Amino acid sequence: MYRSADGKVVAAAAKETGTATLTYPCDESFYVTDGWVRLNVHGGDHFVLTKGEFVYLKKGTTVDFTFGPGFANVAVFMDSEPFCYNSESEYYNNTQKLYERVGLLWQKREE
């Protein structure tokens, strides 16, 4: 995981399964590294991304996700306010809060 010094950018890799609905608390761009994901953007498009494809989602956008078998991605989260922690120990003590803040849905990752 990468965190910028000002706490406004985080980059991470993740694997997801199941379904989820998320209203983005920050901007996110992600690149699908394996599998597929179906996105239903509320008030917008419905589409499927597969390995090698990229999407950018703006803060405030609500999306329904269906994650296909083996889905994995590399994502960058960006905001005008810091959403990271100032020290490694604070980061490690608050990992679940960080995942919730950037919308990685900690509970879904355990399925």
C-alpha positions as CSV (number, residue, x, y, z in Angstrom):
1,M,0.0,0.0,0.0
2,Y,1.2,3.5,-0.8
3,R,0.3,6.6,1.1
4,S,1.2,10.1,0.0
5,A,2.9,12.4,2.5
6,D,-0.1,14.7,2.7
7,G,-2.5,11.8,3.2
8,K,-4.7,12.7,0.1
9,V,-3.7,9.7,-2.1
10,V,-3.7,6.0,-1.3
11,A,-2.8,3.2,-3.8
12,A,-3.6,-0.4,-3.0
13,A,-4.3,-3.8,-4.5
14,A,-7.4,-5.8,-3.5
15,K,-9.4,-9.0,-4.2
16,E,-13.1,-8.8,-3.9
17,T,-16.0,-11.3,-3.9
18,G,-19.8,-11.2,-3.8
19,T,-21.7,-8.0,-4.1
20,A,-21.5,-4.5,-2.6
21,T,-23.1,-1.1,-2.9
22,L,-20.8,1.9,-2.3
23,T,-21.2,5.7,-2.3
24,Y,-17.7,6.9,-2.9
25,P,-16.2,8.9,-0.1
26,C,-13.4,10.0,-2.5
27,D,-12.4,9.7,-6.1
28,E,-11.1,6.3,-7.2
29,S,-9.5,4.9,-10.3
30,F,-8.9,1.2,-10.6
31,Y,-7.4,-1.2,-13.1
32,V,-8.7,-4.8,-13.2
33,T,-5.8,-7.2,-12.9
34,D,-7.8,-10.5,-12.9
35,G,-11.4,-11.6,-13.3
36,W,-14.3,-9.3,-13.9
37,V,-16.6,-6.9,-12.1
38,R,-20.1,-5.6,-13.1
39,L,-20.9,-2.0,-12.2
40,N,-24.3,-0.4,-12.0
41,V,-23.8,3.3,-11.6
42,H,-26.9,4.9,-10.0
43,G,-28.3,7.4,-12.5
44,G,-25.7,6.3,-15.1
45,D,-24.2,3.5,-17.0
46,H,-24.2,-0.3,-16.4
47,F,-21.1,-2.1,-17.7
48,V,-18.6,-5.0,-17.1
49,L,-14.9,-4.5,-16.7
50,T,-12.5,-7.4,-17.4
51,K,-8.8,-7.9,-17.0
52,G,-6.8,-5.0,-18.5
53,E,-9.7,-2.5,-18.3
54,F,-9.7,0.8,-16.2
55,V,-12.4,3.0,-14.7
56,Y,-12.5,6.4,-12.9
57,L,-15.3,7.0,-10.3
58,K,-15.9,10.4,-8.8
59,K,-16.5,11.2,-5.1
60,G,-20.3,10.9,-4.4
61,T,-21.0,8.4,-7.1
62,T,-23.1,5.4,-5.9
63,V,-22.3,2.0,-7.6
64,D,-23.7,-1.5,-7.2
65,F,-20.9,-4.0,-7.7
66,T,-21.0,-7.7,-8.6
67,F,-17.5,-9.3,-8.4
68,G,-16.7,-12.2,-10.6
69,P,-14.6,-15.2,-9.6
70,G,-11.0,-14.3,-9.0
71,F,-11.6,-10.5,-9.3
72,A,-8.6,-8.4,-8.3
73,N,-7.6,-4.8,-9.0
74,V,-5.0,-2.1,-8.3
75,A,-6.7,1.1,-7.2
76,V,-5.8,4.7,-6.4
77,F,-8.0,6.7,-4.0
78,M,-7.8,10.5,-4.1
79,D,-9.4,13.3,-2.0
80,S,-9.0,16.9,-1.2
81,E,-8.8,16.1,2.5
82,P,-6.4,13.5,4.1
83,F,-7.8,10.1,4.8
84,C,-4.6,8.4,5.8
85,Y,-2.7,8.2,9.0
86,N,0.4,10.1,10.0
87,S,2.5,7.2,11.3
88,E,2.9,3.5,10.5
89,S,1.8,2.4,14.0
90,E,-1.4,4.5,13.7
91,Y,-2.0,3.0,10.3
92,Y,-1.6,-0.6,11.4
93,N,-3.8,0.0,14.5
94,N,-6.5,1.4,12.3
95,T,-6.4,-0.8,9.1
96,Q,-10.1,-1.6,9.2
97,K,-11.0,2.1,9.5
98,L,-8.8,2.9,6.5
99,Y,-10.5,0.2,4.4
100,E,-13.9,1.5,5.4
101,R,-12.9,5.0,4.6
102,V,-11.7,4.2,1.1
103,G,-14.6,1.8,0.5
104,L,-12.8,-1.6,0.2
105,L,-15.6,-3.2,2.3
106,W,-13.5,-5.1,4.8
107,Q,-16.3,-7.7,5.5
108,K,-16.7,-8.6,1.8
109,R,-13.0,-9.2,1.4
110,E,-13.2,-12.1,4.0
111,E,-15.8,-14.1,2.0
